[in-house]
Amino acid sequence: MSKAEENVVLIDNKEVKVSELTNEQLYFTQQIQDLQNKQARINFELDQVNASLSVFRNALLESYKKTVAESEEVEVTKKKEKVN
């Protein structure tokens, strides 16, 4: 790999060549990269969870409204039968 293509990391707003890092610093950069990947994956999954929660909450609400409407219809029918 030529020096023009050498990988760099940003530390304290400064580009530092990976080859200049100590083993410890390289380990830290690998940990950071892995954690950033996990964070992105978790955020992606969280978007899916939030969308699914919205669907199920709406389904529950519609089901409940339907049950309430049906119950009210039964009550109206019972009242009409009492009057007749």
mmCIF file of the N, C-alpha and C atoms, coordinates in Angstrom:
data_MODEL
# 
_entry.id   MODEL 
# 
loop_
_atom_site.group_PDB 
_atom_site.id 
_atom_site.type_symbol 
_atom_site.label_atom_id 
_atom_site.label_alt_id 
_atom_site.label_comp_id 
_atom_site.label_asym_id 
_atom_site.label_entity_id 
_atom_site.label_seq_id 
_atom_site.pdbx_PDB_ins_code 
_atom_site.Cartn_x 
_atom_site.Cartn_y 
_atom_site.Cartn_z 
_atom_site.occupancy 
_atom_site.B_iso_or_equiv 
_atom_site.pdbx_formal_charge 
_atom_site.auth_seq_id 
_atom_site.auth_comp_id 
_atom_site.auth_asym_id 
_atom_site.auth_atom_id 
_atom_site.pdbx_PDB_model_num 
ATOM 1   N N  . MET A 1 1  ? 0.859   -1.169 0.000  1.00 0.00 ? 1  MET A N  1 
ATOM 2   C CA . MET A 1 1  ? 0.000   0.000  0.000  1.00 0.00 ? 1  MET A CA 1 
ATOM 3   C C  . MET A 1 1  ? 0.908   1.235  0.000  1.00 0.00 ? 1  MET A C  1 
ATOM 4   N N  . SER A 1 2  ? 0.687   2.133  -0.901 1.00 0.00 ? 2  SER A N  1 
ATOM 5   C CA . SER A 1 2  ? 1.512   3.333  -0.942 1.00 0.00 ? 2  SER A CA 1 
ATOM 6   C C  . SER A 1 2  ? 1.108   4.285  0.167  1.00 0.00 ? 2  SER A C  1 
ATOM 7   N N  . LYS A 1 3  ? 1.996   5.222  0.475  1.00 0.00 ? 3  LYS A N  1 
ATOM 8   C CA . LYS A 1 3  ? 1.721   6.161  1.556  1.00 0.00 ? 3  LYS A CA 1 
ATOM 9   C C  . LYS A 1 3  ? 0.502   7.023  1.252  1.00 0.00 ? 3  LYS A C  1 
ATOM 10  N N  . ALA A 1 4  ? 0.233   7.292  -0.026 1.00 0.00 ? 4  ALA A N  1 
ATOM 11  C CA . ALA A 1 4  ? -0.926  8.099  -0.403 1.00 0.00 ? 4  ALA A CA 1 
ATOM 12  C C  . ALA A 1 4  ? -2.223  7.368  -0.071 1.00 0.00 ? 4  ALA A C  1 
ATOM 13  N N  . GLU A 1 5  ? -2.169  6.047  -0.021 1.00 0.00 ? 5  GLU A N  1 
ATOM 14  C CA . GLU A 1 5  ? -3.363  5.242  0.233  1.00 0.00 ? 5  GLU A CA 1 
ATOM 15  C C  . GLU A 1 5  ? -3.428  4.722  1.667  1.00 0.00 ? 5  GLU A C  1 
ATOM 16  N N  . GLU A 1 6  ? -2.503  5.111  2.503  1.00 0.00 ? 6  GLU A N  1 
ATOM 17  C CA . GLU A 1 6  ? -2.451  4.592  3.862  1.00 0.00 ? 6  GLU A CA 1 
ATOM 18  C C  . GLU A 1 6  ? -3.685  5.013  4.664  1.00 0.00 ? 6  GLU A C  1 
ATOM 19  N N  . ASN A 1 7  ? -4.198  4.086  5.445  1.00 0.00 ? 7  ASN A N  1 
ATOM 20  C CA . ASN A 1 7  ? -5.365  4.371  6.277  1.00 0.00 ? 7  ASN A CA 1 
ATOM 21  C C  . ASN A 1 7  ? -5.016  5.356  7.377  1.00 0.00 ? 7  ASN A C  1 
ATOM 22  N N  . VAL A 1 8  ? -5.981  6.222  7.664  1.00 0.00 ? 8  VAL A N  1 
ATOM 23  C CA . VAL A 1 8  ? -5.804  7.193  8.742  1.00 0.00 ? 8  VAL A CA 1 
ATOM 24  C C  . VAL A 1 8  ? -7.027  7.145  9.645  1.00 0.00 ? 8  VAL A C  1 
ATOM 25  N N  . VAL A 1 9  ? -6.833  7.569  10.871 1.00 0.00 ? 9  VAL A N  1 
ATOM 26  C CA . VAL A 1 9  ? -7.934  7.713  11.826 1.00 0.00 ? 9  VAL A CA 1 
ATOM 27  C C  . VAL A 1 9  ? -7.929  9.151  12.307 1.00 0.00 ? 9  VAL A C  1 
ATOM 28  N N  . LEU A 1 10 ? -9.079  9.602  12.729 1.00 0.00 ? 10 LEU A N  1 
ATOM 29  C CA . LEU A 1 10 ? -9.213  10.965 13.227 1.00 0.00 ? 10 LEU A CA 1 
ATOM 30  C C  . LEU A 1 10 ? -9.167  10.938 14.753 1.00 0.00 ? 10 LEU A C  1 
ATOM 31  N N  . ILE A 1 11 ? -8.148  11.559 15.310 1.00 0.00 ? 11 ILE A N  1 
ATOM 32  C CA . ILE A 1 11 ? -7.986  11.635 16.761 1.00 0.00 ? 11 ILE A CA 1 
ATOM 33  C C  . ILE A 1 11 ? -7.822  13.095 17.124 1.00 0.00 ? 11 ILE A C  1 
ATOM 34  N N  . ASP A 1 12 ? -8.706  13.593 17.938 1.00 0.00 ? 12 ASP A N  1 
ATOM 35  C CA . ASP A 1 12 ? -8.644  14.988 18.378 1.00 0.00 ? 12 ASP A CA 1 
ATOM 36  C C  . ASP A 1 12 ? -8.603  15.941 17.176 1.00 0.00 ? 12 ASP A C  1 
ATOM 37  N N  . ASN A 1 13 ? -9.477  15.636 16.197 1.00 0.00 ? 13 ASN A N  1 
ATOM 38  C CA . ASN A 1 13 ? -9.594  16.426 14.957 1.00 0.00 ? 13 ASN A CA 1 
ATOM 39  C C  . ASN A 1 13 ? -8.308  16.450 14.134 1.00 0.00 ? 13 ASN A C  1 
ATOM 40  N N  . LYS A 1 14 ? -7.480  15.433 14.281 1.00 0.00 ? 14 LYS A N  1 
ATOM 41  C CA . LYS A 1 14 ? -6.225  15.343 13.533 1.00 0.00 ? 14 LYS A CA 1 
ATOM 42  C C  . LYS A 1 14 ? -6.150  13.962 12.879 1.00 0.00 ? 14 LYS A C  1 
ATOM 43  N N  . GLU A 1 15 ? -5.797  13.945 11.595 1.00 0.00 ? 15 GLU A N  1 
ATOM 44  C CA . GLU A 1 15 ? -5.624  12.676 10.905 1.00 0.00 ? 15 GLU A CA 1 
ATOM 45  C C  . GLU A 1 15 ? -4.290  12.052 11.317 1.00 0.00 ? 15 GLU A C  1 
ATOM 46  N N  . VAL A 1 16 ? -4.375  10.802 11.781 1.00 0.00 ? 16 VAL A N  1 
ATOM 47  C CA . VAL A 1 16 ? -3.177  10.085 12.224 1.00 0.00 ? 16 VAL A CA 1 
ATOM 48  C C  . VAL A 1 16 ? -3.101  8.788  11.430 1.00 0.00 ? 16 VAL A C  1 
ATOM 49  N N  . LYS A 1 17 ? -1.931  8.508  10.869 1.00 0.00 ? 17 LYS A N  1 
ATOM 50  C CA . LYS A 1 17 ? -1.737  7.275  10.113 1.00 0.00 ? 17 LYS A CA 1 
ATOM 51  C C  . LYS A 1 17 ? -1.860  6.078  11.048 1.00 0.00 ? 17 LYS A C  1 
ATOM 52  N N  . VAL A 1 18 ? -2.551  5.071  10.581 1.00 0.00 ? 18 VAL A N  1 
ATOM 53  C CA . VAL A 1 18 ? -2.729  3.858  11.382 1.00 0.00 ? 18 VAL A CA 1 
ATOM 54  C C  . VAL A 1 18 ? -1.373  3.242  11.715 1.00 0.00 ? 18 VAL A C  1 
ATOM 55  N N  . SER A 1 19 ? -0.435  3.340  10.793 1.00 0.00 ? 19 SER A N  1 
ATOM 56  C CA . SER A 1 19 ? 0.897   2.754  11.026 1.00 0.00 ? 19 SER A CA 1 
ATOM 57  C C  . SER A 1 19 ? 1.651   3.451  12.158 1.00 0.00 ? 19 SER A C  1 
ATOM 58  N N  . GLU A 1 20 ? 1.208   4.651  12.532 1.00 0.00 ? 20 GLU A N  1 
ATOM 59  C CA . GLU A 1 20 ? 1.867   5.392  13.612 1.00 0.00 ? 20 GLU A CA 1 
ATOM 60  C C  . GLU A 1 20 ? 1.262   5.087  14.989 1.00 0.00 ? 20 GLU A C  1 
ATOM 61  N N  . LEU A 1 21 ? 0.206   4.309  15.019 1.00 0.00 ? 21 LEU A N  1 
ATOM 62  C CA . LEU A 1 21 ? -0.462  3.994  16.281 1.00 0.00 ? 21 LEU A CA 1 
ATOM 63  C C  . LEU A 1 21 ? 0.259   2.870  17.011 1.00 0.00 ? 21 LEU A C  1 
ATOM 64  N N  . THR A 1 22 ? 0.207   2.929  18.327 1.00 0.00 ? 22 THR A N  1 
ATOM 65  C CA . THR A 1 22 ? 0.723   1.812  19.122 1.00 0.00 ? 22 THR A CA 1 
ATOM 66  C C  . THR A 1 22 ? -0.291  0.671  19.043 1.00 0.00 ? 22 THR A C  1 
ATOM 67  N N  . ASN A 1 23 ? 0.106   -0.490 19.495 1.00 0.00 ? 23 ASN A N  1 
ATOM 68  C CA . ASN A 1 23 ? -0.822  -1.630 19.509 1.00 0.00 ? 23 ASN A CA 1 
ATOM 69  C C  . ASN A 1 23 ? -2.059  -1.313 20.355 1.00 0.00 ? 23 ASN A C  1 
ATOM 70  N N  . GLU A 1 24 ? -1.837  -0.648 21.462 1.00 0.00 ? 24 GLU A N  1 
ATOM 71  C CA . GLU A 1 24 ? -2.954  -0.279 22.332 1.00 0.00 ? 24 GLU A CA 1 
ATOM 72  C C  . GLU A 1 24 ? -3.909  0.671  21.600 1.00 0.00 ? 24 GLU A C  1 
ATOM 73  N N  . GLN A 1 25 ? -3.346  1.678  20.933 1.00 0.00 ? 25 GLN A N  1 
ATOM 74  C CA . GLN A 1 25 ? -4.179  2.644  20.212 1.00 0.00 ? 25 GLN A CA 1 
ATOM 75  C C  . GLN A 1 25 ? -4.911  1.983  19.054 1.00 0.00 ? 25 GLN A C  1 
ATOM 76  N N  . LEU A 1 26 ? -4.258  1.058  18.385 1.00 0.00 ? 26 LEU A N  1 
ATOM 77  C CA . LEU A 1 26 ? -4.896  0.307  17.307 1.00 0.00 ? 26 LEU A CA 1 
ATOM 78  C C  . LEU A 1 26 ? -6.058  -0.516 17.850 1.00 0.00 ? 26 LEU A C  1 
ATOM 79  N N  . TYR A 1 27 ? -5.832  -1.135 19.001 1.00 0.00 ? 27 TYR A N  1 
ATOM 80  C CA . TYR A 1 27 ? -6.894  -1.905 19.656 1.00 0.00 ? 27 TYR A CA 1 
ATOM 81  C C  . TYR A 1 27 ? -8.083  -0.991 19.967 1.00 0.00 ? 27 TYR A C  1 
ATOM 82  N N  . PHE A 1 28 ? -7.822  0.188  20.508 1.00 0.00 ? 28 PHE A N  1 
ATOM 83  C CA . PHE A 1 28 ? -8.900  1.129  20.824 1.00 0.00 ? 28 PHE A CA 1 
ATOM 84  C C  . PHE A 1 28 ? -9.661  1.537  19.566 1.00 0.00 ? 28 PHE A C  1 
ATOM 85  N N  . THR A 1 29 ? -8.954  1.794  18.479 1.00 0.00 ? 29 THR A N  1 
ATOM 86  C CA . THR A 1 29 ? -9.637  2.183  17.236 1.00 0.00 ? 29 THR A CA 1 
ATOM 87  C C  . THR A 1 29 ? -10.498 1.032  16.707 1.00 0.00 ? 29 THR A C  1 
ATOM 88  N N  . GLN A 1 30 ? -10.016 -0.195 16.850 1.00 0.00 ? 30 GLN A N  1 
ATOM 89  C CA . GLN A 1 30 ? -10.813 -1.350 16.423 1.00 0.00 ? 30 GLN A CA 1 
ATOM 90  C C  . GLN A 1 30 ? -12.061 -1.498 17.290 1.00 0.00 ? 30 GLN A C  1 
ATOM 91  N N  . GLN A 1 31 ? -11.897 -1.275 18.578 1.00 0.00 ? 31 GLN A N  1 
ATOM 92  C CA . GLN A 1 31 ? -13.052 -1.326 19.482 1.00 0.00 ? 31 GLN A CA 1 
ATOM 93  C C  . GLN A 1 31 ? -14.074 -0.250 19.102 1.00 0.00 ? 31 GLN A C  1 
ATOM 94  N N  . ILE A 1 32 ? -13.590 0.955  18.852 1.00 0.00 ? 32 ILE A N  1 
ATOM 95  C CA . ILE A 1 32 ? -14.475 2.064  18.483 1.00 0.00 ? 32 ILE A CA 1 
ATOM 96  C C  . ILE A 1 32 ? -15.217 1.747  17.188 1.00 0.00 ? 32 ILE A C  1 
ATOM 97  N N  . GLN A 1 33 ? -14.497 1.234  16.210 1.00 0.00 ? 33 GLN A N  1 
ATOM 98  C CA . GLN A 1 33 ? -15.128 0.894  14.926 1.00 0.00 ? 33 GLN A CA 1 
ATOM 99  C C  . GLN A 1 33 ? -16.194 -0.183 15.120 1.00 0.00 ? 33 GLN A C  1 
ATOM 100 N N  . ASP A 1 34 ? -15.876 -1.210 15.901 1.00 0.00 ? 34 ASP A N  1 
ATOM 101 C CA . ASP A 1 34 ? -16.841 -2.275 16.150 1.00 0.00 ? 34 ASP A CA 1 
ATOM 102 C C  . ASP A 1 34 ? -18.071 -1.738 16.876 1.00 0.00 ? 34 ASP A C  1 
ATOM 103 N N  . LEU A 1 35 ? -17.865 -0.882 17.857 1.00 0.00 ? 35 LEU A N  1 
ATOM 104 C CA . LEU A 1 35 ? -18.985 -0.310 18.609 1.00 0.00 ? 35 LEU A CA 1 
ATOM 105 C C  . LEU A 1 35 ? -19.837 0.612  17.735 1.00 0.00 ? 35 LEU A C  1 
ATOM 106 N N  . GLN A 1 36 ? -19.207 1.349  16.838 1.00 0.00 ? 36 GLN A N  1 
ATOM 107 C CA . GLN A 1 36 ? -19.972 2.198  15.915 1.00 0.00 ? 36 GLN A CA 1 
ATOM 108 C C  . GLN A 1 36 ? -20.830 1.341  14.985 1.00 0.00 ? 36 GLN A C  1 
ATOM 109 N N  . ASN A 1 37 ? -20.270 0.219  14.536 1.00 0.00 ? 37 ASN A N  1 
ATOM 110 C CA . ASN A 1 37 ? -21.042 -0.699 13.695 1.00 0.00 ? 37 ASN A CA 1 
ATOM 111 C C  . ASN A 1 37 ? -22.226 -1.279 14.468 1.00 0.00 ? 37 ASN A C  1 
ATOM 112 N N  . LYS A 1 38 ? -21.985 -1.669 15.715 1.00 0.00 ? 38 LYS A N  1 
ATOM 113 C CA . LYS A 1 38 ? -23.067 -2.191 16.551 1.00 0.00 ? 38 LYS A CA 1 
ATOM 114 C C  . LYS A 1 38 ? -24.137 -1.131 16.788 1.00 0.00 ? 38 LYS A C  1 
ATOM 115 N N  . GLN A 1 39 ? -23.699 0.093  17.047 1.00 0.00 ? 39 GLN A N  1 
ATOM 116 C CA . GLN A 1 39 ? -24.641 1.196  17.267 1.00 0.00 ? 39 GLN A CA 1 
ATOM 117 C C  . GLN A 1 39 ? -25.523 1.405  16.040 1.00 0.00 ? 39 GLN A C  1 
ATOM 118 N N  . ALA A 1 40 ? -24.921 1.384  14.862 1.00 0.00 ? 40 ALA A N  1 
ATOM 119 C CA . ALA A 1 40 ? -25.690 1.558  13.624 1.00 0.00 ? 40 ALA A CA 1 
ATOM 120 C C  . ALA A 1 40 ? -26.678 0.415  13.449 1.00 0.00 ? 40 ALA A C  1 
ATOM 121 N N  . ARG A 1 41 ? -26.235 -0.810 13.732 1.00 0.00 ? 41 ARG A N  1 
ATOM 122 C CA . ARG A 1 41 ? -27.109 -1.983 13.598 1.00 0.00 ? 41 ARG A CA 1 
ATOM 123 C C  . ARG A 1 41 ? -28.263 -1.903 14.597 1.00 0.00 ? 41 ARG A C  1 
ATOM 124 N N  . ILE A 1 42 ? -27.961 -1.499 15.833 1.00 0.00 ? 42 ILE A N  1 
ATOM 125 C CA . ILE A 1 42 ? -28.995 -1.387 16.867 1.00 0.00 ? 42 ILE A CA 1 
ATOM 126 C C  . ILE A 1 42 ? -29.994 -0.286 16.512 1.00 0.00 ? 42 ILE A C  1 
ATOM 127 N N  . ASN A 1 43 ? -29.502 0.844  16.007 1.00 0.00 ? 43 ASN A N  1 
ATOM 128 C CA . ASN A 1 43 ? -30.404 1.913  15.590 1.00 0.00 ? 43 ASN A CA 1 
ATOM 129 C C  . ASN A 1 43 ? -31.303 1.452  14.448 1.00 0.00 ? 43 ASN A C  1 
ATOM 130 N N  . PHE A 1 44 ? -30.756 0.676  13.527 1.00 0.00 ? 44 PHE A N  1 
ATOM 131 C CA . PHE A 1 44 ? -31.525 0.112  12.419 1.00 0.00 ? 44 PHE A CA 1 
ATOM 132 C C  . PHE A 1 44 ? -32.632 -0.795 12.959 1.00 0.00 ? 44 PHE A C  1 
ATOM 133 N N  . GLU A 1 45 ? -32.262 -1.663 13.893 1.00 0.00 ? 45 GLU A N  1 
ATOM 134 C CA . GLU A 1 45 ? -33.239 -2.569 14.495 1.00 0.00 ? 45 GLU A CA 1 
ATOM 135 C C  . GLU A 1 45 ? -34.264 -1.798 15.319 1.00 0.00 ? 45 GLU A C  1 
ATOM 136 N N  . LEU A 1 46 ? -33.835 -0.743 15.996 1.00 0.00 ? 46 LEU A N  1 
ATOM 137 C CA . LEU A 1 46 ? -34.754 0.080  16.781 1.00 0.00 ? 46 LEU A CA 1 
ATOM 138 C C  . LEU A 1 46 ? -35.795 0.749  15.884 1.00 0.00 ? 46 LEU A C  1 
ATOM 139 N N  . ASP A 1 47 ? -35.378 1.184  14.706 1.00 0.00 ? 47 ASP A N  1 
ATOM 140 C CA . ASP A 1 47 ? -36.337 1.739  13.750 1.00 0.00 ? 47 ASP A CA 1 
ATOM 141 C C  . ASP A 1 47 ? -37.409 0.705  13.402 1.00 0.00 ? 47 ASP A C  1 
ATOM 142 N N  . GLN A 1 48 ? -36.981 -0.541 13.211 1.00 0.00 ? 48 GLN A N  1 
ATOM 143 C CA . GLN A 1 48 ? -37.932 -1.620 12.908 1.00 0.00 ? 48 GLN A CA 1 
ATOM 144 C C  . GLN A 1 48 ? -38.869 -1.872 14.087 1.00 0.00 ? 48 GLN A C  1 
ATOM 145 N N  . VAL A 1 49 ? -38.309 -1.891 15.290 1.00 0.00 ? 49 VAL A N  1 
ATOM 146 C CA . VAL A 1 49 ? -39.116 -2.124 16.488 1.00 0.00 ? 49 VAL A CA 1 
ATOM 147 C C  . VAL A 1 49 ? -40.141 -1.009 16.659 1.00 0.00 ? 49 VAL A C  1 
ATOM 148 N N  . ASN A 1 50 ? -39.707 0.232  16.498 1.00 0.00 ? 50 ASN A N  1 
ATOM 149 C CA . ASN A 1 50 ? -40.632 1.359  16.653 1.00 0.00 ? 50 ASN A CA 1 
ATOM 150 C C  . ASN A 1 50 ? -41.746 1.319  15.613 1.00 0.00 ? 50 ASN A C  1 
ATOM 151 N N  . ALA A 1 51 ? -41.415 0.966  14.388 1.00 0.00 ? 51 ALA A N  1 
ATOM 152 C CA . ALA A 1 51 ? -42.440 0.850  13.350 1.00 0.00 ? 51 ALA A CA 1 
ATOM 153 C C  . ALA A 1 51 ? -43.422 -0.270 13.693 1.00 0.00 ? 51 ALA A C  1 
ATOM 154 N N  . SER A 1 52 ? -42.916 -1.398 14.147 1.00 0.00 ? 52 SER A N  1 
ATOM 155 C CA . SER A 1 52 ? -43.782 -2.523 14.521 1.00 0.00 ? 52 SER A CA 1 
ATOM 156 C C  . SER A 1 52 ? -44.654 -2.166 15.715 1.00 0.00 ? 52 SER A C  1 
ATOM 157 N N  . LEU A 1 53 ? -44.087 -1.490 16.704 1.00 0.00 ? 53 LEU A N  1 
ATOM 158 C CA . LEU A 1 53 ? -44.876 -1.069 17.859 1.00 0.00 ? 53 LEU A CA 1 
ATOM 159 C C  . LEU A 1 53 ? -46.034 -0.180 17.424 1.00 0.00 ? 53 LEU A C  1 
ATOM 160 N N  . SER A 1 54 ? -45.777 0.717  16.509 1.00 0.00 ? 54 SER A N  1 
ATOM 161 C CA . SER A 1 54 ? -46.814 1.605  16.009 1.00 0.00 ? 54 SER A CA 1 
ATOM 162 C C  . SER A 1 54 ? -47.938 0.811  15.349 1.00 0.00 ? 54 SER A C  1 
ATOM 163 N N  . VAL A 1 55 ? -47.578 -0.176 14.556 1.00 0.00 ? 55 VAL A N  1 
ATOM 164 C CA . VAL A 1 55 ? -48.581 -1.009 13.888 1.00 0.00 ? 55 VAL A CA 1 
ATOM 165 C C  . VAL A 1 55 ? -49.440 -1.742 14.913 1.00 0.00 ? 55 VAL A C  1 
ATOM 166 N N  . PHE A 1 56 ? -48.810 -2.353 15.910 1.00 0.00 ? 56 PHE A N  1 
ATOM 167 C CA . PHE A 1 56 ? -49.566 -3.112 16.904 1.00 0.00 ? 56 PHE A CA 1 
ATOM 168 C C  . PHE A 1 56 ? -50.397 -2.209 17.816 1.00 0.00 ? 56 PHE A C  1 
ATOM 169 N N  . ARG A 1 57 ? -49.875 -1.041 18.139 1.00 0.00 ? 57 ARG A N  1 
ATOM 170 C CA . ARG A 1 57 ? -50.673 -0.096 18.940 1.00 0.00 ? 57 ARG A CA 1 
ATOM 171 C C  . ARG A 1 57 ? -51.912 0.348  18.168 1.00 0.00 ? 57 ARG A C  1 
ATOM 172 N N  . ASN A 1 58 ? -51.730 0.631  16.895 1.00 0.00 ? 58 ASN A N  1 
ATOM 173 C CA . ASN A 1 58 ? -52.874 1.022  16.067 1.00 0.00 ? 58 ASN A CA 1 
ATOM 174 C C  . ASN A 1 58 ? -53.873 -0.123 15.926 1.00 0.00 ? 58 ASN A C  1 
ATOM 175 N N  . ALA A 1 59 ? -53.369 -1.343 15.776 1.00 0.00 ? 59 ALA A N  1 
ATOM 176 C CA . ALA A 1 59 ? -54.249 -2.505 15.674 1.00 0.00 ? 59 ALA A CA 1 
ATOM 177 C C  . ALA A 1 59 ? -55.045 -2.692 16.965 1.00 0.00 ? 59 ALA A C  1 
ATOM 178 N N  . LEU A 1 60 ? -54.391 -2.525 18.109 1.00 0.00 ? 60 LEU A N  1 
ATOM 179 C CA . LEU A 1 60 ? -55.077 -2.637 19.388 1.00 0.00 ? 60 LEU A CA 1 
ATOM 180 C C  . LEU A 1 60 ? -56.160 -1.574 19.503 1.00 0.00 ? 60 LEU A C  1 
ATOM 181 N N  . LEU A 1 61 ? -55.831 -0.350 19.151 1.00 0.00 ? 61 LEU A N  1 
ATOM 182 C CA . LEU A 1 61 ? -56.792 0.741  19.233 1.00 0.00 ? 61 LEU A CA 1 
ATOM 183 C C  . LEU A 1 61 ? -58.001 0.480  18.340 1.00 0.00 ? 61 LEU A C  1 
ATOM 184 N N  . GLU A 1 62 ? -57.765 0.059  17.111 1.00 0.00 ? 62 GLU A N  1 
ATOM 185 C CA . GLU A 1 62 ? -58.877 -0.232 16.195 1.00 0.00 ? 62 GLU A CA 1 
ATOM 186 C C  . GLU A 1 62 ? -59.724 -1.392 16.717 1.00 0.00 ? 62 GLU A C  1 
ATOM 187 N N  . SER A 1 63 ? -59.086 -2.414 17.243 1.00 0.00 ? 63 SER A N  1 
ATOM 188 C CA . SER A 1 63 ? -59.816 -3.544 17.802 1.00 0.00 ? 63 SER A CA 1 
ATOM 189 C C  . SER A 1 63 ? -60.668 -3.106 18.979 1.00 0.00 ? 63 SER A C  1 
ATOM 190 N N  . TYR A 1 64 ? -60.082 -2.280 19.847 1.00 0.00 ? 64 TYR A N  1 
ATOM 191 C CA . TYR A 1 64 ? -60.813 -1.790 21.010 1.00 0.00 ? 64 TYR A CA 1 
ATOM 192 C C  . TYR A 1 64 ? -62.005 -0.931 20.584 1.00 0.00 ? 64 TYR A C  1 
ATOM 193 N N  . LYS A 1 65 ? -61.776 -0.040 19.628 1.00 0.00 ? 65 LYS A N  1 
ATOM 194 C CA . LYS A 1 65 ? -62.869 0.810  19.135 1.00 0.00 ? 65 LYS A CA 1 
ATOM 195 C C  . LYS A 1 65 ? -64.002 -0.046 18.558 1.00 0.00 ? 65 LYS A C  1 
ATOM 196 N N  . LYS A 1 66 ? -63.649 -1.093 17.841 1.00 0.00 ? 66 LYS A N  1 
ATOM 197 C CA . LYS A 1 66 ? -64.648 -1.980 17.259 1.00 0.00 ? 66 LYS A CA 1 
ATOM 198 C C  . LYS A 1 66 ? -65.447 -2.660 18.365 1.00 0.00 ? 66 LYS A C  1 
ATOM 199 N N  . THR A 1 67 ? -64.761 -3.134 19.403 1.00 0.00 ? 67 THR A N  1 
ATOM 200 C CA . THR A 1 67 ? -65.432 -3.787 20.525 1.00 0.00 ? 67 THR A CA 1 
ATOM 201 C C  . THR A 1 67 ? -66.371 -2.818 21.234 1.00 0.00 ? 67 THR A C  1 
ATOM 202 N N  . VAL A 1 68 ? -65.912 -1.593 21.452 1.00 0.00 ? 68 VAL A N  1 
ATOM 203 C CA . VAL A 1 68 ? -66.738 -0.585 22.113 1.00 0.00 ? 68 VAL A CA 1 
ATOM 204 C C  . VAL A 1 68 ? -67.964 -0.278 21.256 1.00 0.00 ? 68 VAL A C  1 
ATOM 205 N N  . ALA A 1 69 ? -67.760 -0.124 19.955 1.00 0.00 ? 69 ALA A N  1 
ATOM 206 C CA . ALA A 1 69 ? -68.883 0.174  19.049 1.00 0.00 ? 69 ALA A CA 1 
ATOM 207 C C  . ALA A 1 69 ? -69.890 -0.966 19.063 1.00 0.00 ? 69 ALA A C  1 
ATOM 208 N N  . GLU A 1 70 ? -69.426 -2.197 19.029 1.00 0.00 ? 70 GLU A N  1 
ATOM 209 C CA . GLU A 1 70 ? -70.326 -3.348 19.057 1.00 0.00 ? 70 GLU A CA 1 
ATOM 210 C C  . GLU A 1 70 ? -71.077 -3.414 20.381 1.00 0.00 ? 70 GLU A C  1 
ATOM 211 N N  . SER A 1 71 ? -70.395 -3.126 21.474 1.00 0.00 ? 71 SER A N  1 
ATOM 212 C CA . SER A 1 71 ? -71.017 -3.132 22.791 1.00 0.00 ? 71 SER A CA 1 
ATOM 213 C C  . SER A 1 71 ? -72.092 -2.055 22.879 1.00 0.00 ? 71 SER A C  1 
ATOM 214 N N  . GLU A 1 72 ? -71.805 -0.891 22.320 1.00 0.00 ? 72 GLU A N  1 
ATOM 215 C CA . GLU A 1 72 ? -72.792 0.192  22.321 1.00 0.00 ? 72 GLU A CA 1 
ATOM 216 C C  . GLU A 1 72 ? -74.016 -0.179 21.484 1.00 0.00 ? 72 GLU A C  1 
ATOM 217 N N  . GLU A 1 73 ? -73.797 -0.876 20.376 1.00 0.00 ? 73 GLU A N  1 
ATOM 218 C CA . GLU A 1 73 ? -74.921 -1.316 19.535 1.00 0.00 ? 73 GLU A CA 1 
ATOM 219 C C  . GLU A 1 73 ? -75.809 -2.297 20.300 1.00 0.00 ? 73 GLU A C  1 
ATOM 220 N N  . VAL A 1 74 ? -75.196 -3.192 21.051 1.00 0.00 ? 74 VAL A N  1 
ATOM 221 C CA . VAL A 1 74 ? -75.954 -4.153 21.847 1.00 0.00 ? 74 VAL A CA 1 
ATOM 222 C C  . VAL A 1 74 ? -76.781 -3.412 22.892 1.00 0.00 ? 74 VAL A C  1 
ATOM 223 N N  . GLU A 1 75 ? -76.189 -2.435 23.537 1.00 0.00 ? 75 GLU A N  1 
ATOM 224 C CA . GLU A 1 75 ? -76.905 -1.655 24.558 1.00 0.00 ? 75 GLU A CA 1 
ATOM 225 C C  . GLU A 1 75 ? -78.091 -0.917 23.942 1.00 0.00 ? 75 GLU A C  1 
ATOM 226 N N  . VAL A 1 76 ? -77.897 -0.328 22.774 1.00 0.00 ? 76 VAL A N  1 
ATOM 227 C CA . VAL A 1 76 ? -78.996 0.389  22.101 1.00 0.00 ? 76 VAL A CA 1 
ATOM 228 C C  . VAL A 1 76 ? -80.103 -0.583 21.748 1.00 0.00 ? 76 VAL A C  1 
ATOM 229 N N  . THR A 1 77 ? -79.736 -1.764 21.279 1.00 0.00 ? 77 THR A N  1 
ATOM 230 C CA . THR A 1 77 ? -80.744 -2.776 20.919 1.00 0.00 ? 77 THR A CA 1 
ATOM 231 C C  . THR A 1 77 ? -81.506 -3.216 22.156 1.00 0.00 ? 77 THR A C  1 
ATOM 232 N N  . LYS A 1 78 ? -80.814 -3.426 23.263 1.00 0.00 ? 78 LYS A N  1 
ATOM 233 C CA . LYS A 1 78 ? -81.487 -3.847 24.503 1.00 0.00 ? 78 LYS A CA 1 
ATOM 234 C C  . LYS A 1 78 ? -82.449 -2.767 24.990 1.00 0.00 ? 78 LYS A C  1 
ATOM 235 N N  . LYS A 1 79 ? -82.050 -1.499 24.889 1.00 0.00 ? 79 LYS A N  1 
ATOM 236 C CA . LYS A 1 79 ? -82.923 -0.406 25.313 1.00 0.00 ? 79 LYS A CA 1 
ATOM 237 C C  . LYS A 1 79 ? -84.164 -0.321 24.430 1.00 0.00 ? 79 LYS A C  1 
ATOM 238 N N  . LYS A 1 80 ? -83.990 -0.543 23.139 1.00 0.00 ? 80 LYS A N  1 
ATOM 239 C CA . LYS A 1 80 ? -85.125 -0.507 22.212 1.00 0.00 ? 80 LYS A CA 1 
ATOM 240 C C  . LYS A 1 80 ? -86.090 -1.636 22.516 1.00 0.00 ? 80 LYS A C  1 
ATOM 241 N N  . GLU A 1 81 ? -85.530 -2.806 22.861 1.00 0.00 ? 81 GLU A N  1 
ATOM 242 C CA . GLU A 1 81 ? -86.392 -3.962 23.176 1.00 0.00 ? 81 GLU A CA 1 
ATOM 243 C C  . GLU A 1 81 ? -87.187 -3.705 24.449 1.00 0.00 ? 81 GLU A C  1 
ATOM 244 N N  . LYS A 1 82 ? -86.588 -3.030 25.428 1.00 0.00 ? 82 LYS A N  1 
ATOM 245 C CA . LYS A 1 82 ? -87.288 -2.718 26.667 1.00 0.00 ? 82 LYS A CA 1 
ATOM 246 C C  . LYS A 1 82 ? -88.440 -1.743 26.429 1.00 0.00 ? 82 LYS A C  1 
ATOM 247 N N  . VAL A 1 83 ? -88.226 -0.808 25.510 1.00 0.00 ? 83 VAL A N  1 
ATOM 248 C CA . VAL A 1 83 ? -89.231 0.192  25.210 1.00 0.00 ? 83 VAL A CA 1 
ATOM 249 C C  . VAL A 1 83 ? -90.405 -0.438 24.487 1.00 0.00 ? 83 VAL A C  1 
ATOM 250 N N  . ASN A 1 84 ? -90.150 -1.397 23.646 1.00 0.00 ? 84 ASN A N  1 
ATOM 251 C CA . ASN A 1 84 ? -91.210 -2.043 22.858 1.00 0.00 ? 84 ASN A CA 1 
ATOM 252 C C  . ASN A 1 84 ? -91.895 -3.022 23.732 1.00 0.00 ? 84 ASN A C  1 
# 
